[in-house]
Amino acid sequence: MLNKDEALALCRAEHGDPFAVLGPHKDAEGCLWLRTLQPGADAVYAIDAESGQFLVELKQREIEPFGAFSGLFEAQIPARPAAGDAAPPRYRLRIVWPGGVQEADDPYRFPPVLGEMDVWLLAEGSHLRPFERLGAHPCQIDGVDGVAFAVWAPDAQRVSVVGDFNTWDSRRHPMRQRPECGVWEIFLPGIDVGARYKYEIRARSGEIMPHKADPYGFAAELRPATASIVTHMPPPAPRQHQETRLDQPVSIYEVHLGSWQRNSDGGFLDWQEMAQRLIPYAADLGFTHLELLPVSEHPFDGSWGYQPLGLYAPTARFGSPQGFRDFVAACHAAGLQVIVDWVPAHFPSDAHGLARFDGQALYEHADPREGRHQDWGTLIYNFGRREVFNFLTGNALFWIERYGIDGLRVDAVASMLYRDYSRKEGEWIPNAFGGRENLEAVHFLRRMNEVIGQECPGAATYAEESTAWPSVSRPPSMGGLGFHYKWNMGWMHDVLDYMTRDPIHRRYHHNQLTFGLLYAFTENFVLPLSHDEVVHGKGSLISKMPGDYWQKFANLRALYGFMWGHPGKKLLFMGGEFAQWNEWNDAGALDWNLLDFPMHDGVRRLIRDLNQLYRHTPALYEIDFEHQGFEWISANDSDNSVIAFLRYGRDRARTVLCVCNFTPVVRHDYRLGVPGPGRFVERINTDSHYYGGSNVGNPFGGAYAENIPSHGRDWSVSLTLPPLATVIFEWEH
């Protein structure tokens, strides 16, 4: 029989090696014993797994302070001769509960879940796909269906799976420790898809941690419930593209799924409803990409997903993981690529999450000077810990491989790169060389981008990086971070600041329009008018514009024309496409009724036409990131607040001329130098009556070049510039 100390440790859920004592074991005399812990059971019998024949009754031990109801049952079991030795028969347990009888396989008779190579790679932090082994995986072992659970908790004294299948009792299913890699594992037979579960962890100090959701859980309960849910890991999704090409059109519609539209009762749309509404809407407007604010499971709606705790689980707010996978496939069928916002910078400190996961700072830094964001009250990942590094890198690959998404937009990269981000002197710890750079985060970002590039060359990564960190969108081999694109936050701030000014004062701020071209080709830039610019008191884009009702719309249309003509890929947050007046509110839907008003519908028409022109005009996208694709004609006419520039494609067959007039004055006979003879045809005039403008333009929709020198060129055109408008011409020659 089991000695009293070990028996007591089992009953108290303190035993750190349950597989050493539970299940079938030989004693010192070679006798076979069978032990099981079934708190609350009246009786337990062992039966033959194949025939169901009775083998032996297990007796309940009397153990103080539990008395005769310890729940620990044991008995000697008949041996089965095998090669001259005694081998246990294949058995099942028949458990008599106060409310009925249950037959079940014993989890403690099954072998380890993780193979030696998995253990090695997990310990090394080099497992490319740790999600294939960690988490909860429905599987079959020894002909028995069940679920294999595995969780990393290296400093735990004991870890148990608790769930609705064992009354959330930590004594029922303590796990096997794999000390080589700090992982705890167990195969639970008879558990099915849909079961809810967590981990109960007893720290080395003896502290019982709050029940923890699975860091690798593939599905989770709808908030405010917090359990993980057993589900099948998504199979690999079909690959859409062979490699990411920078010379393709990228026009992104950024969406917060919870507030794009709502049901009539105010509830969220599910994935199928969004596929039926959102996808055709975005496709009709000509966008090439949908960008979704984070879809990872998160406890607080108001975080918009930027404080996720279930990094491997699509949020239950909109339905099942399969529903999200179907949504992505529907996007692809409609010609839309999908970008998902991804948050490896930080995580919230909710008790059921990653904070002090096994009683110690595990995923985060122990020192708050490294491990806590002052602004957001969140915890910072310890990028220098190889298992955390592996957890995050694997997660990036997971979303692309398993859900078929086409890109990840990495949030808050600047907060990762600098140890002193938003900190005062003395509130941060320098790196090993005394500097402010977070070298571990730099290494992580480079490696993450390398892995995606090697394993999924058709996927792209986008950095929201707000500083002048060099070479964000250059390969690690060139000293870069390896992103394909970087958000151009400087362009966004300068241009929006310029546009908010009364036109009479714009002449004094003309450089804000042109400064971005000094560095436009140092990175692969996306021009973002994102959710961050229309929230927290900043007002909507249309409300930022100066002037009366008409002028506000004219200014906004002129801004969009300038943006679509400017070098760089495009991003527009939802609601901006029809000039929503109200600041974005994540707790409700967009103001769709505004489309009943001609001026708002006119802005929507403009966005559709800009996207169509953009997608079908290589000069507007082919050479976004090289100076050969751009040429100033007039950059210095601050008195008239006019700028003009050329955009070129690779073969220069369809050269584009963009002219912006940011005053409410019509400019007649405005002469601009051009590359040569031919006709310059209006393709977009943001002042068109069709968009809500005053319909000022050029006779017969364009102008012919004349052999009159201007702006250092032999040929020029005389144009009529509409008020507060951008006009995009195509050169026919």
DODO-659725 format. One line per field, with one value per residue (C-alpha): x, y, z; residue in three letters. Coordinates in steps of 0.2 Angstrom, whole numbers, plus 2048, in hexadecimal, padded with zeros to 3 digits. Example, Ala and Ser with C-alpha at 12.3 -4.5 7.8 and 13.67 -1.06 7.14 Angstrom:
2
c1 = (83E|844)
c2 = (7EA|7FB)
c3 = (827|824)
residuo = (ALA|SER)
REM end
This chain:
733
c1 = (800|805|80E|804|80E|80C|7F9|7F6|7FF|7F4|7E4|7EA|7EE|800|809|815|817|805|80A|817|809|7F9|7F4|7FC|80C|817|81C|82D|827|822|80F|804|7FA|7ED|7E9|7DD|7D7|7C5|7BF|7AC|7AB|7A2|7AB|7B8|7BA|7C7|7BF|7C7|7C7|7C2|7B6|7B0|7B3|7B6|7C8|7C9|7C1|7CC|7CA|7C9|7D7|7D4|7E0|7DF|7D9|7CD|7C8|7C0|7BB|7CC|7C8|7D8|7D4|7E1|7E2|7ED|7E8|7EA|7F9|7FA|809|814|825|828|823|813|80A|7FA|7EB|7E2|7D5|7C8|7C1|7AF|7AB|79C|796|788|77E|783|790|79E|7AA|7BA|7CC|7D9|7E4|7F2|7F5|7F9|80B|812|80A|81A|827|83A|83C|82E|835|846|83F|834|842|84D|83F|841|831|82B|819|817|804|805|80A|805|7F3|7E4|7E4|7D6|7DF|7DF|7EC|7ED|7DC|7D3|7CC|7D0|7D9|7EC|7EF|800|805|815|817|829|828|818|818|808|7FD|7EC|7DF|7CE|7BE|7AC|7B1|7B8|7AE|7BD|7C5|7D8|7DB|7D3|7E0|7F1|7FD|80E|81D|82A|838|843|838|82D|81D|80F|805|7F7|7EB|7DA|7CF|7BD|7BE|7B6|7B6|7AC|7B3|7B7|7C7|7D5|7E5|7E7|7F9|801|810|821|81D|80D|801|7F2|7F1|7E0|7DA|7E4|7DD|7E8|7F5|7F4|7E1|7D9|7C8|7C1|7B1|7A8|7AC|7A9|7AC|7BF|7C1|7CA|7C0|7C6|7C5|7CF|7DE|7DA|7E2|7EE|7E5|7E8|7F6|7F0|800|812|81B|818|81A|81D|818|805|7F7|7F2|7E3|7DE|7CD|7D0|7C1|7BC|7B1|7A7|7A1|7A1|78F|783|774|763|764|775|77F|78E|78D|794|7A1|794|78B|79B|79F|78E|78F|7A1|7AA|79F|79F|7B2|7B4|7A7|7B1|7C1|7CC|7D9|7DA|7D0|7DA|7D1|7D5|7DB|7D0|7D9|7CF|7CF|7C6|7C1|7B7|7BE|7CF|7CA|7D4|7E4|7E6|7E4|7E5|7E1|7EE|7EA|7D7|7CC|7C0|7AF|7A6|7A3|7A1|7AC|7BE|7B8|7AD|7BC|7C5|7B6|7B5|7C7|7C4|7B5|7C0|7CC|7BD|7B8|7CA|7CE|7DD|7DC|7E8|7E6|7EC|7F8|7FE|80E|813|80A|7FB|7EF|7F1|7E0|7E2|7DC|7EA|7FD|801|80C|806|80F|811|820|822|822|81C|820|82F|830|836|828|836|837|826|818|812|80F|802|7F7|7F9|7FE|80C|81B|820|831|838|849|841|842|831|828|831|82B|81A|818|821|817|807|80C|80E|7FE|7F2|7FA|7FB|7EB|7DF|7E6|7E8|7F3|7FC|7FF|7FF|80A|803|80E|81F|827|822|82C|83B|83F|842|83E|82E|823|82E|837|849|84B|83C|844|853|860|866|876|87F|877|86C|859|856|84D|859|84E|83F|849|84F|83D|836|844|842|82F|830|83D|832|823|82E|835|825|818|820|80F|80B|80F|813|80F|817|80E|81E|81D|830|83F|846|850|84C|83C|836|847|84D|857|865|867|865|852|844|83D|82C|824|81C|81D|80E|813|80E|818|80E|7FE|801|808|7FA|7EC|7F3|7F4|7E3|7DB|7E2|7D7|7DD|7E2|7F0|7F5|803|80D|80C|80F|81E|812|80C|81E|829|823|82C|83D|83C|82E|83A|843|836|828|81A|808|7FE|7F2|7E2|7DF|7D3|7E0|7DC|7C9|7C7|7CB|7C5|7CE|7BE|7BA|7C4|7B6|7B4|7C6|7C4|7C2|7B5|7A3|799|79E|7B0|7B2|7AD|7B8|7C7|7C4|7C2|7D2|7DB|7D6|7DB|7EC|7EE|7EA|7F6|804|811|80D|800|7EF|7E5|7D4|7CB|7B8|7AC|7B9|7B3|7A2|7A8|7A0|79D|79E|7AF|7B0|7A7|7AC|79C|790|78F|794|788|782|773|77F|780|76E|776|77E|78E|792|78E|799|7A8|7A4|7A3|7B4|7BC|7B6|7BC|7CD|7CF|7CA|7D6|7E4|7E2|7E2|7F0|801|809|800|807|815|823|81D|82E|83B|83E|83C|829|827|82C|827|820|81C|820|822|812|80E|805|7F8|7F9|7FB|806|808|812|814|813|81B|819|827|824|81F|811|803|80B|7FF|7FF|7F8|7F3|7EC|7E5|7E2|7D9|7C7|7CC|7CA|7DB|7D9|7E7|7F2|801|80C|81B|818|824|81F|811|800|7EF|7ED|7DC|7D3|7D1|7CC|7C5|7C0|7B6|7AA|798|797|7A1|798|7A3|7A0|7A5|7B3|7BF|7C8|7BE|7BC|7C3|7D5|7E2|7EF|801|809|81A|81C|82A|825|82C|83C|834|831|81F|811|7FE|7F2|7E5|7D6|7D8|7C8|7C6|7CC|7CF|7DB|7DB|7E4|7E8|7EF|7FB|7F6|805)
c2 = (800|812|81A|826|836|833|82E|83E|849|841|845|857|859|85D|84E|853|843|83A|82E|827|820|820|813|802|800|7F2|7F2|7ED|7DB|7DB|7DC|7E6|7F4|7FF|810|81E|82E|830|83D|83A|829|81B|80D|809|7F9|7F4|7EA|7E3|7F0|7E3|7D8|7E3|7D4|7D9|7D9|7E0|7EC|7FA|7FF|811|815|81D|82C|83A|847|841|831|823|82F|833|82E|824|813|805|7F2|7E5|7DF|7CE|7CD|7C8|7BD|7C5|7BF|7B8|7C8|7CF|7DB|7E5|7E1|7EE|7F4|802|809|807|815|815|827|82C|830|822|817|81C|812|81A|817|81C|82A|824|814|81E|822|834|83F|849|840|842|84E|859|85A|85E|86C|873|874|87C|889|884|87B|883|87E|87C|87D|86B|864|870|874|868|85C|84F|83F|82C|822|80F|80F|81A|82B|83A|84A|84D|85C|865|875|87E|881|87E|885|87C|86F|867|86B|863|864|86A|86B|867|854|853|860|86C|861|862|852|848|84B|851|851|849|854|854|85D|85D|86B|871|86A|861|854|848|83E|83E|830|833|846|84D|85D|86B|867|876|876|87F|87B|87C|87F|87D|888|883|88E|884|892|88C|897|89D|891|895|894|88B|896|88B|889|889|88E|897|89B|8AB|8B9|8BB|8A8|8A4|891|88A|87E|86E|86F|868|872|879|86F|879|885|886|892|8A1|8A8|8A3|8B2|8C4|8D1|8E3|8E9|8E4|8EF|8EF|8F9|8F3|8F5|8F5|8EE|8EB|8DD|8E0|8F2|8F1|8EC|8E4|8DA|8E2|8DD|8E5|8D5|8D0|8C9|8B7|8B2|8AC|8BD|8C7|8BC|8C0|8D3|8D9|8D0|8D5|8E7|8E8|8DF|8EB|8FA|8F3|8F0|8E2|8DE|8DD|8E0|8DA|8E1|8D3|8C3|8BA|8B7|8C5|8C8|8DA|8E1|8F3|8ED|8EA|8DA|8E2|8DA|8C8|8B9|8AB|8AD|89D|89F|8A9|8B3|8AA|8BB|8B7|8A4|895|893|88A|899|8A4|899|898|8AC|8AC|8A0|8AB|8BA|8B1|8AB|8BE|8C3|8CB|8C7|8C7|8CF|8CC|8D8|8CE|8D3|8CC|8DC|8D9|8D0|8D4|8CE|8C5|8B7|8AA|8AF|8AE|8B9|8AF|8A0|893|89E|8A7|8B4|8A8|8B1|8C2|8CA|8C9|8DB|8E8|8F3|8E6|8DD|8EA|8F7|907|90E|8FF|8F5|8E6|8D9|8D8|8C8|8C2|8C0|8BA|8AA|89D|895|8A6|8AA|899|89C|8AC|8A7|898|8A2|8AD|89E|896|8A3|8A3|890|88B|899|89E|8B0|8BA|8C5|8CB|8DD|8DE|8EA|8F6|8F1|901|8FC|8EC|8F3|900|8FB|90D|90E|91A|919|926|925|917|90E|903|8F7|8FA|8EB|8E2|8EF|8FE|903|905|8F9|8E9|8DD|8CD|8D5|8DA|8C8|8C1|8CC|8C8|8B5|8B6|8BE|8B2|8A3|8AA|8AE|89D|893|89E|8A9|8AF|8B7|8C9|8D2|8E4|8EE|8FC|904|917|91B|91D|90C|908|8FA|8F4|8EE|8E7|8D5|8CF|8CB|8DE|8E2|8E5|8DE|8D4|8DC|8DE|8EE|8FC|908|91A|922|932|935|932|93E|94C|94B|94A|959|963|95E|964|976|983|985|997|991|981|98B|98C|979|974|969|95D|958|955|950|93E|93C|93F|92E|926|919|914|907|8FE|909|907|918|915|91E|912|90F|918|929|928|924|92B|93C|93E|93F|937|93C|946|950|954|95E|971|97B|97A|96A|96A|96F|961|954|95C|95C|949|945|94E|945|934|939|93F|92F|923|92C|92D|91F|911|904|90A|907|90E|90B|906|915|920|91A|923|931|92C|93B|933|92D|91A|912|8FF|8FC|8FF|8FE|90B|918|90F|91B|928|91F|926|937|93C|944|934|929|933|930|91D|91F|928|91A|90D|917|91A|908|903|90F|90A|8F7|8FA|907|8FF|911|913|903|8FA|905|90B|909|90F|921|91C|91B|92D|93E|950|95C|96A|967|979|983|987|997|98E|97E|974|964|95A|94A|93C|929|91C|90A|8FF|901|913|90F|916|925|92E|940|945|957|95D|96E|970|981|984|98F|989|98B|98F|98D|985|980|970|969|957|94A|94C|94E|945|946|946|93E|941|930|936|948|948|958|94E|950|93D|93E|94D|95B|96B|962|96E|966|966|968|957|94E|953|95D|95C|95F|96F|973|980|97E|97D|976|972|968|96C|967|96C|96C|97A|973|978|973|970|977|96C|95D|951|94D|93D|93D|92F|934|92E|92F)
c3 = (800|7FD|80C|816|812|7FF|801|80B|7FE|7F1|7FB|7FE|7EB|7F0|7E8|7DA|7D2|7D1|7C3|7CF|7DA|7D1|7C5|7C4|7CE|7D5|7E7|7EE|7EE|7DC|7E0|7D4|7DC|7D4|7DC|7D7|7DF|7DE|7EB|7EF|7E8|7F1|7E9|7DB|7D2|7C4|7B5|7A6|798|78B|793|7A1|7AD|7BF|7C4|7D6|7E2|7E8|7FA|800|80C|81C|81D|82A|82A|81C|826|81C|80E|808|7F6|7F4|7EE|7EC|7EA|7E4|7D3|7CA|7BF|7AD|7A9|79C|797|7A9|7B2|7B9|7AE|7B2|7A8|79D|7A9|7AB|7BB|7C0|7CC|7D7|7DB|7E7|7D7|7CB|7C4|7B8|7AE|7A8|7A3|7AF|7AA|7B4|7AA|79A|794|793|786|780|776|77A|76B|770|782|77B|76F|77C|789|77C|777|765|761|752|756|769|767|75F|770|77E|781|780|772|76E|76A|76C|776|777|76E|77A|776|781|783|785|790|792|79B|79E|7B1|7B6|7C8|7CD|7DB|7D3|7C4|7C2|7B4|7BB|7B1|7AF|7AD|7BF|7C8|7C8|7D5|7D5|7DD|7CF|7C1|7C7|7B8|7B4|7B5|7A7|7B0|7A1|79A|7A8|7A0|7A9|79F|7A0|794|79B|792|78F|78E|77F|774|77D|78F|799|7A2|7AC|7B5|7C8|7CD|7DE|7DE|7E5|7F4|7F7|7F1|7E7|7D8|7D1|7C4|7B4|7A2|796|78D|77E|77F|76E|774|783|78B|787|794|7A3|7A4|7A2|7A0|791|786|77E|76B|75C|757|746|738|72C|721|70F|70A|700|6F9|6F5|6FB|701|6F4|6F8|6E6|6E9|6ED|700|706|717|71F|732|73C|74E|74C|75C|756|743|743|751|751|754|766|768|768|75E|74D|74C|73F|732|733|731|722|71B|71E|721|713|704|70B|70C|6FB|6F3|6F9|6F1|700|6FE|710|720|730|740|751|75C|75B|769|778|785|795|793|784|787|783|771|771|775|786|781|78C|781|773|76B|76C|760|76B|76F|76D|75B|75B|75A|754|744|741|740|735|729|72A|724|716|710|710|704|6F9|6F7|6F3|704|70E|721|72D|740|74D|759|76A|770|77A|78A|792|7A0|7B2|7B4|7C1|7B5|7A8|7A6|7B5|7C2|7B9|7C4|7D3|7CC|7BE|7AF|7A0|7A7|7AF|7C2|7C3|7BF|7B8|7AA|7AC|7AD|7A1|7AB|79F|79C|7AD|7A3|7A4|798|791|796|784|78B|791|783|787|787|777|770|776|76C|75D|75C|75E|74F|744|74B|745|733|731|73A|736|725|729|71D|72A|73B|741|750|75D|768|761|768|779|776|76F|77D|78F|794|78A|794|7A3|7AD|7B3|7C0|7BA|7AE|7AD|79F|794|796|78D|797|789|788|77A|77E|776|77A|772|763|761|763|756|74A|74D|74C|73B|735|73A|731|722|721|725|71E|710|70A|71B|71F|72F|733|742|74B|750|754|756|74A|74E|73E|732|739|728|723|724|734|728|725|737|736|740|732|730|71E|723|730|734|72F|73F|73C|72B|734|742|736|729|736|73F|72F|72A|73A|737|72F|71D|720|72B|721|718|728|72A|718|71D|726|715|70E|71C|71B|70A|712|71A|710|708|718|71C|714|71B|71D|71E|72D|732|73F|74E|759|750|753|766|777|774|763|759|749|739|732|743|742|732|733|72B|728|724|711|715|721|714|707|713|717|704|700|70E|707|6F6|6FC|706|6F8|6EC|6F9|6F9|706|708|70F|71F|724|734|732|732|72A|719|71B|726|737|742|753|75A|75A|768|76A|774|765|752|745|740|730|72E|728|717|714|713|702|709|714|705|6FA|705|704|6F1|6F1|6FB|6EF|6E0|6E8|6EC|6DA|6D2|6DE|6DB|6C8|6C7|6CA|6CB|6DC|6E4|6DB|6E1|6F2|6FB|6EF|6EA|6D7|6D9|6DF|6D8|6DF|6D2|6DF|6F1|6F7|6F2|704|700|6F6|701|6F1|6EE|6DE|6DB|6CF|6D2|6C7|6C4|6BF|6AC|6AE|6A2|6AD|6B6|6C2|6C7|6D8|6DC|6ED|6F1|703|703|6FF|6F0|6DE|6D5|6C3|6B6|6C3|6B9|6BD|6B5|6AE|6A7|695|688|688|691|6A4|6A8|6B8|6C0|6D1|6D6|6E8|6E5|6D9|6DB|6DC|6EC|6F3|6ED|6E3|6D2|6CD|6C1|6B1|6A0|698|6A7|6A5|69D|68F|692|68A|685|692|69F|6B1|6C1|6B8|6AA|698|698|6A3|6A6|6AB|6B7|6C1|6D3|6DC|6EE|6FC|6F0|6E9|6D7|6D0|6BE|6B3|6A5|694|688)
residuo = (MET|LEU|ASN|LYS|ASP|GLU|ALA|LEU|ALA|LEU|CYS|ARG|ALA|GLU|HIS|GLY|ASP|PRO|PHE|ALA|VAL|LEU|GLY|PRO|HIS|LYS|ASP|ALA|GLU|GLY|CYS|LEU|TRP|LEU|ARG|THR|LEU|GLN|PRO|GLY|ALA|ASP|ALA|VAL|TYR|ALA|ILE|ASP|ALA|GLU|SER|GLY|GLN|PHE|LEU|VAL|GLU|LEU|LYS|GLN|ARG|GLU|ILE|GLU|PRO|PHE|GLY|ALA|PHE|SER|GLY|LEU|PHE|GLU|ALA|GLN|ILE|PRO|ALA|ARG|PRO|ALA|ALA|GLY|ASP|ALA|ALA|PRO|PRO|ARG|TYR|ARG|LEU|ARG|ILE|VAL|TRP|PRO|GLY|GLY|VAL|GLN|GLU|ALA|ASP|ASP|PRO|TYR|ARG|PHE|PRO|PRO|VAL|LEU|GLY|GLU|MET|ASP|VAL|TRP|LEU|LEU|ALA|GLU|GLY|SER|HIS|LEU|ARG|PRO|PHE|GLU|ARG|LEU|GLY|ALA|HIS|PRO|CYS|GLN|ILE|ASP|GLY|VAL|ASP|GLY|VAL|ALA|PHE|ALA|VAL|TRP|ALA|PRO|ASP|ALA|GLN|ARG|VAL|SER|VAL|VAL|GLY|ASP|PHE|ASN|THR|TRP|ASP|SER|ARG|ARG|HIS|PRO|MET|ARG|GLN|ARG|PRO|GLU|CYS|GLY|VAL|TRP|GLU|ILE|PHE|LEU|PRO|GLY|ILE|ASP|VAL|GLY|ALA|ARG|TYR|LYS|TYR|GLU|ILE|ARG|ALA|ARG|SER|GLY|GLU|ILE|MET|PRO|HIS|LYS|ALA|ASP|PRO|TYR|GLY|PHE|ALA|ALA|GLU|LEU|ARG|PRO|ALA|THR|ALA|SER|ILE|VAL|THR|HIS|MET|PRO|PRO|PRO|ALA|PRO|ARG|GLN|HIS|GLN|GLU|THR|ARG|LEU|ASP|GLN|PRO|VAL|SER|ILE|TYR|GLU|VAL|HIS|LEU|GLY|SER|TRP|GLN|ARG|ASN|SER|ASP|GLY|GLY|PHE|LEU|ASP|TRP|GLN|GLU|MET|ALA|GLN|ARG|LEU|ILE|PRO|TYR|ALA|ALA|ASP|LEU|GLY|PHE|THR|HIS|LEU|GLU|LEU|LEU|PRO|VAL|SER|GLU|HIS|PRO|PHE|ASP|GLY|SER|TRP|GLY|TYR|GLN|PRO|LEU|GLY|LEU|TYR|ALA|PRO|THR|ALA|ARG|PHE|GLY|SER|PRO|GLN|GLY|PHE|ARG|ASP|PHE|VAL|ALA|ALA|CYS|HIS|ALA|ALA|GLY|LEU|GLN|VAL|ILE|VAL|ASP|TRP|VAL|PRO|ALA|HIS|PHE|PRO|SER|ASP|ALA|HIS|GLY|LEU|ALA|ARG|PHE|ASP|GLY|GLN|ALA|LEU|TYR|GLU|HIS|ALA|ASP|PRO|ARG|GLU|GLY|ARG|HIS|GLN|ASP|TRP|GLY|THR|LEU|ILE|TYR|ASN|PHE|GLY|ARG|ARG|GLU|VAL|PHE|ASN|PHE|LEU|THR|GLY|ASN|ALA|LEU|PHE|TRP|ILE|GLU|ARG|TYR|GLY|ILE|ASP|GLY|LEU|ARG|VAL|ASP|ALA|VAL|ALA|SER|MET|LEU|TYR|ARG|ASP|TYR|SER|ARG|LYS|GLU|GLY|GLU|TRP|ILE|PRO|ASN|ALA|PHE|GLY|GLY|ARG|GLU|ASN|LEU|GLU|ALA|VAL|HIS|PHE|LEU|ARG|ARG|MET|ASN|GLU|VAL|ILE|GLY|GLN|GLU|CYS|PRO|GLY|ALA|ALA|THR|TYR|ALA|GLU|GLU|SER|THR|ALA|TRP|PRO|SER|VAL|SER|ARG|PRO|PRO|SER|MET|GLY|GLY|LEU|GLY|PHE|HIS|TYR|LYS|TRP|ASN|MET|GLY|TRP|MET|HIS|ASP|VAL|LEU|ASP|TYR|MET|THR|ARG|ASP|PRO|ILE|HIS|ARG|ARG|TYR|HIS|HIS|ASN|GLN|LEU|THR|PHE|GLY|LEU|LEU|TYR|ALA|PHE|THR|GLU|ASN|PHE|VAL|LEU|PRO|LEU|SER|HIS|ASP|GLU|VAL|VAL|HIS|GLY|LYS|GLY|SER|LEU|ILE|SER|LYS|MET|PRO|GLY|ASP|TYR|TRP|GLN|LYS|PHE|ALA|ASN|LEU|ARG|ALA|LEU|TYR|GLY|PHE|MET|TRP|GLY|HIS|PRO|GLY|LYS|LYS|LEU|LEU|PHE|MET|GLY|GLY|GLU|PHE|ALA|GLN|TRP|ASN|GLU|TRP|ASN|ASP|ALA|GLY|ALA|LEU|ASP|TRP|ASN|LEU|LEU|ASP|PHE|PRO|MET|HIS|ASP|GLY|VAL|ARG|ARG|LEU|ILE|ARG|ASP|LEU|ASN|GLN|LEU|TYR|ARG|HIS|THR|PRO|ALA|LEU|TYR|GLU|ILE|ASP|PHE|GLU|HIS|GLN|GLY|PHE|GLU|TRP|ILE|SER|ALA|ASN|ASP|SER|ASP|ASN|SER|VAL|ILE|ALA|PHE|LEU|ARG|TYR|GLY|ARG|ASP|ARG|ALA|ARG|THR|VAL|LEU|CYS|VAL|CYS|ASN|PHE|THR|PRO|VAL|VAL|ARG|HIS|ASP|TYR|ARG|LEU|GLY|VAL|PRO|GLY|PRO|GLY|ARG|PHE|VAL|GLU|ARG|ILE|ASN|THR|ASP|SER|HIS|TYR|TYR|GLY|GLY|SER|ASN|VAL|GLY|ASN|PRO|PHE|GLY|GLY|ALA|TYR|ALA|GLU|ASN|ILE|PRO|SER|HIS|GLY|ARG|ASP|TRP|SER|VAL|SER|LEU|THR|LEU|PRO|PRO|LEU|ALA|THR|VAL|ILE|PHE|GLU|TRP|GLU|HIS)
REM end
